[in-house]
Amino acid sequence: MDDLRCHGQAKSLHAMTSLLIRVTNLAKRYVVGEQLVTALRGVSVDIAQGEFVAVMGPSGSGKSTFMNLVGCLDSPTEGAYFLAGDEVSRMSGDTLAAIRNQRIGFVFQQFNLLARTSALDNVELPMLYTTVAPRERRERACKRLAEVGLADRMDHHPSQLSGGQQQRVAIARALVNDPLLILADEPTGALDSRTSLEVMALLQGLNRGGMTVVLVTHEHDIAAFARRNIHFRDGRVVRDLQVEDRDAAQSLREFDETAPDDNAEEIA
């Protein structure tokens, strides 16, 4: 977008607020066969509570590796990662699993729903690994599904839901343990443009309510819905820009709904 400001101004905006993510000199190397592959090269990034950040870059840029490290799905070769003040980069596998379950909600491109399980049961899944009682699990899952507009679809299986509805189930599942952070990996990659607006409007609404959202995308029009864009190339951050006037997905969605839809998907 034309109305982007430089990295220094982006940092000054969130420096005065509480940091949720602090990444310092993060490096990640893999051994592939006999070859050493460097995926990240000394990345340092701060993300404040309540930010909406889009992580961008071409294939092989390091953006997915960065997301995996921030999501506690992997550990860095070098550097430090602090989540809400705790250095998670040095935690054990079991502790990282607990962090993922309790502090981070994941939304994936392909939804990752259990095919033979209802929307309600899919949303309940993250709570099976907690001490939440069965009755409260059901109540919390119902509440989250209602919040994403699926109160009347709780008993439907994924095959009975549209792509947008499946992604909303995935977002409800990501929210059910009241995480500090939503990590979304190409959340609109399997959706058409109209349904993508629906999902982005939902994510923007969560962000307005105070939720921190970090998403990976290669689509510039999707990144325009975030408040900040971080661009990766060759394992490094090459640009970190504040979006001055971000797009409002809900307004675009309402405008789009006035247009005829010759390919509307009907789900029984």
C-alpha positions as CSV (number, residue, x, y, z in Angstrom):
1,M,0.0,0.0,0.0
2,D,1.0,3.6,-0.6
3,D,0.3,4.7,3.0
4,L,2.9,2.7,4.8
5,R,5.4,4.1,7.2
6,C,9.0,3.0,7.9
7,H,10.1,0.4,10.5
8,G,11.3,3.0,13.0
9,Q,7.8,4.5,13.2
10,A,6.2,1.1,13.4
11,K,8.4,0.2,16.4
12,S,7.6,3.5,18.2
13,L,3.9,2.7,18.0
14,H,4.1,-0.5,20.0
15,A,7.2,0.2,22.1
16,M,5.1,2.0,24.7
17,T,2.7,-1.0,25.2
18,S,3.2,-4.4,26.7
19,L,5.2,-6.8,24.6
20,L,3.7,-10.2,24.0
21,I,6.4,-11.5,21.7
22,R,10.1,-10.7,21.8
23,V,12.4,-12.4,19.3
24,T,16.1,-11.7,19.5
25,N,18.8,-12.8,17.0
26,L,16.7,-15.9,16.1
27,A,18.4,-18.4,13.8
28,K,17.3,-21.7,12.6
29,R,19.4,-24.3,10.7
30,Y,18.4,-27.7,9.3
31,V,20.5,-30.6,8.0
32,V,18.9,-31.9,4.8
33,G,20.8,-34.9,3.6
34,E,24.4,-33.7,3.6
35,Q,23.5,-30.1,3.3
36,L,23.1,-27.4,6.0
37,V,20.1,-25.2,5.3
38,T,19.8,-21.8,7.1
39,A,16.1,-20.9,7.3
40,L,16.4,-17.9,9.6
41,R,19.4,-15.6,10.0
42,G,19.4,-13.4,13.2
43,V,15.8,-12.3,13.2
44,S,14.8,-9.8,15.9
45,V,11.1,-8.7,16.2
46,D,8.9,-7.3,18.9
47,I,5.1,-7.7,18.8
48,A,2.9,-5.9,21.4
49,Q,-0.3,-7.2,22.9
50,G,-3.2,-6.3,20.7
51,E,-1.4,-6.0,17.4
52,F,-2.5,-7.5,14.2
53,V,0.5,-8.5,12.2
54,A,0.8,-10.0,8.7
55,V,4.0,-12.0,8.0
56,M,4.9,-12.0,4.3
57,G,7.6,-13.2,1.9
58,P,8.2,-15.5,-1.1
59,S,8.6,-19.3,-0.8
60,G,11.8,-20.1,1.2
61,S,11.9,-16.6,2.8
62,G,11.7,-18.0,6.3
63,K,8.2,-16.8,7.2
64,S,6.9,-20.3,7.9
65,T,9.9,-21.2,10.0
66,F,9.3,-18.0,11.9
67,M,5.7,-18.9,12.5
68,N,6.7,-22.4,13.6
69,L,9.1,-20.9,16.2
70,V,6.6,-18.3,17.4
71,G,4.0,-21.1,17.7
72,C,6.3,-23.2,19.8
73,L,6.1,-25.9,17.1
74,D,9.9,-25.9,16.9
75,S,13.0,-24.5,18.8
76,P,15.6,-22.1,17.4
77,T,19.2,-23.1,16.8
78,E,20.3,-19.7,18.2
79,G,18.7,-16.7,19.8
80,A,15.9,-16.2,22.3
81,Y,12.1,-16.1,22.1
82,F,10.0,-14.6,24.9
83,L,6.3,-15.1,25.0
84,A,4.5,-12.9,27.6
85,G,7.8,-12.5,29.4
86,D,8.7,-16.3,29.5
87,E,11.7,-17.5,27.5
88,V,10.0,-20.4,25.7
89,S,12.9,-20.9,23.3
90,R,14.6,-23.0,26.0
91,M,11.7,-25.0,27.3
92,S,11.3,-28.7,27.1
93,G,9.0,-30.4,24.6
94,D,6.3,-31.2,27.2
95,T,6.3,-27.6,28.5
96,L,6.1,-26.3,24.9
97,A,3.1,-28.5,24.3
98,A,1.3,-26.9,27.3
99,I,2.2,-23.4,26.1
100,R,0.8,-24.2,22.6
101,N,-2.5,-25.5,24.2
102,Q,-3.0,-22.8,26.8
103,R,-1.6,-19.6,25.3
104,I,-1.8,-20.0,21.5
105,G,-4.7,-20.6,19.2
106,F,-3.9,-22.0,15.7
107,V,-5.8,-21.5,12.5
108,F,-4.6,-23.3,9.4
109,Q,-5.3,-23.1,5.7
110,Q,-6.9,-26.5,5.4
111,F,-9.0,-26.1,8.7
112,N,-7.6,-29.4,10.2
113,L,-11.1,-30.5,11.4
114,L,-11.9,-34.1,12.3
115,A,-14.2,-35.2,9.4
116,R,-16.4,-37.6,11.4
117,T,-16.8,-35.2,14.3
118,S,-19.4,-32.4,14.8
119,A,-18.4,-28.8,14.8
120,L,-19.1,-28.7,18.6
121,D,-16.9,-31.7,19.3
122,N,-14.1,-30.2,17.1
123,V,-14.2,-27.0,19.1
124,E,-14.0,-29.0,22.4
125,L,-10.9,-30.9,21.4
126,P,-8.2,-28.5,22.8
127,M,-9.9,-28.7,26.2
128,L,-9.6,-32.5,26.4
129,Y,-5.9,-31.9,27.4
130,T,-6.9,-29.6,30.3
131,T,-8.6,-29.9,33.6
132,V,-11.8,-28.3,32.3
133,A,-14.9,-30.3,33.4
134,P,-17.0,-31.9,30.6
135,R,-20.0,-29.6,31.2
136,E,-17.9,-26.5,31.1
137,R,-16.1,-27.8,28.0
138,R,-19.5,-28.0,26.2
139,E,-20.6,-24.6,27.4
140,R,-17.4,-22.9,26.3
141,A,-17.5,-24.6,22.9
142,C,-21.1,-23.6,22.4
143,K,-20.3,-20.0,23.3
144,R,-17.4,-19.8,20.9
145,L,-19.4,-21.3,18.0
146,A,-22.1,-18.7,18.7
147,E,-19.6,-15.9,18.7
148,V,-18.5,-16.9,15.1
149,G,-22.0,-17.1,13.9
150,L,-22.5,-20.9,13.9
151,A,-25.0,-21.4,16.8
152,D,-27.3,-23.2,14.3
153,R,-24.5,-25.4,12.9
154,M,-23.0,-27.0,16.0
155,D,-24.1,-30.6,15.2
156,H,-23.0,-30.4,11.6
157,H,-19.9,-32.3,10.4
158,P,-17.3,-30.6,8.2
159,S,-18.7,-32.1,5.0
160,Q,-22.0,-30.4,5.8
161,L,-20.3,-27.0,6.1
162,S,-19.0,-24.5,3.5
163,G,-15.3,-23.6,3.5
164,G,-16.0,-20.4,5.3
165,Q,-18.0,-22.1,7.9
166,Q,-15.3,-24.7,8.4
167,Q,-12.7,-21.9,8.9
168,R,-15.1,-20.3,11.5
169,V,-15.2,-23.6,13.4
170,A,-11.4,-23.6,13.3
171,I,-11.3,-20.1,14.7
172,A,-13.8,-21.0,17.4
173,R,-11.5,-24.0,18.3
174,A,-8.5,-21.6,18.4
175,L,-10.3,-19.4,20.8
176,V,-11.8,-21.9,23.2
177,N,-8.9,-22.0,25.7
178,D,-8.8,-18.2,25.8
179,P,-5.3,-17.9,24.3
180,L,-3.0,-14.8,24.4
181,L,-2.3,-15.1,20.7
182,I,-4.0,-16.3,17.4
183,L,-1.6,-17.7,14.8
184,A,-3.1,-18.0,11.4
185,D,-1.2,-19.7,8.6
186,E,-2.7,-18.7,5.2
187,P,-6.2,-18.7,6.7
188,T,-7.8,-17.6,3.5
189,G,-5.7,-19.7,1.1
190,A,-8.4,-22.3,0.5
191,L,-11.3,-19.8,0.3
192,D,-12.8,-17.7,-2.5
193,S,-12.6,-13.9,-2.3
194,R,-16.0,-13.3,-0.7
195,T,-15.5,-16.0,2.0
196,S,-12.0,-14.6,2.6
197,L,-13.6,-11.2,3.5
198,E,-15.8,-13.0,5.9
199,V,-12.9,-14.6,7.7
200,M,-10.8,-11.5,7.8
201,A,-13.8,-9.5,9.2
202,L,-13.9,-12.0,12.0
203,L,-10.2,-11.8,12.7
204,Q,-10.4,-8.0,12.6
205,G,-13.3,-8.1,15.1
206,L,-11.2,-10.3,17.4
207,N,-8.3,-7.9,17.1
208,R,-10.6,-4.9,17.9
209,G,-11.6,-6.8,21.1
210,G,-7.9,-7.0,22.1
211,M,-6.8,-10.3,20.7
212,T,-3.2,-10.4,19.2
213,V,-3.3,-11.9,15.7
214,V,-0.3,-12.9,13.7
215,L,-1.0,-14.4,10.2
216,V,1.2,-15.7,7.4
217,T,0.0,-14.8,4.0
218,H,1.5,-14.3,0.5
219,E,-1.6,-12.2,-0.6
220,H,-1.1,-8.4,-0.4
221,D,-4.8,-7.8,-0.3
222,I,-5.1,-10.0,2.8
223,A,-2.1,-8.3,4.4
224,A,-3.8,-5.0,3.9
225,F,-6.3,-6.0,6.7
226,A,-3.5,-6.1,9.3
227,R,-2.1,-3.1,11.2
228,R,1.5,-4.1,10.5
229,N,3.3,-6.0,7.7
230,I,6.6,-7.8,8.3
231,H,8.4,-8.9,5.1
232,F,10.9,-11.8,5.1
233,R,13.5,-12.6,2.5
234,D,16.4,-15.1,2.6
235,G,15.8,-15.7,6.3
236,R,15.9,-12.1,7.3
237,V,13.4,-9.3,8.0
238,V,13.7,-6.9,5.1
239,R,10.8,-4.6,5.9
240,D,8.6,-3.9,8.9
241,L,5.9,-1.5,8.0
242,Q,2.9,0.0,9.9
243,V,-0.3,0.1,7.8
244,E,-1.6,3.6,8.2
245,D,-5.2,3.1,6.9
246,R,-5.9,-0.6,6.8
247,D,-8.8,-2.0,4.9
248,A,-12.0,-2.8,6.9
249,A,-13.0,-6.3,5.8
250,Q,-16.6,-6.0,7.2
251,S,-17.2,-2.9,5.0
252,L,-15.8,-4.6,1.9
253,R,-17.8,-7.7,2.7
254,E,-21.1,-5.7,3.0
255,F,-20.3,-4.0,-0.3
256,D,-19.5,-7.3,-2.0
257,E,-22.8,-8.8,-0.8
258,T,-24.7,-6.3,-2.9
259,A,-23.2,-7.8,-6.0
260,P,-24.8,-10.9,-7.7
261,D,-23.1,-14.2,-6.9
262,D,-23.4,-16.7,-9.7
263,N,-21.3,-19.3,-7.8
264,A,-22.9,-19.2,-4.4
265,E,-22.3,-22.4,-2.5
266,E,-25.4,-24.1,-1.1
267,I,-24.9,-26.2,1.9
268,A,-27.8,-28.3,3.3
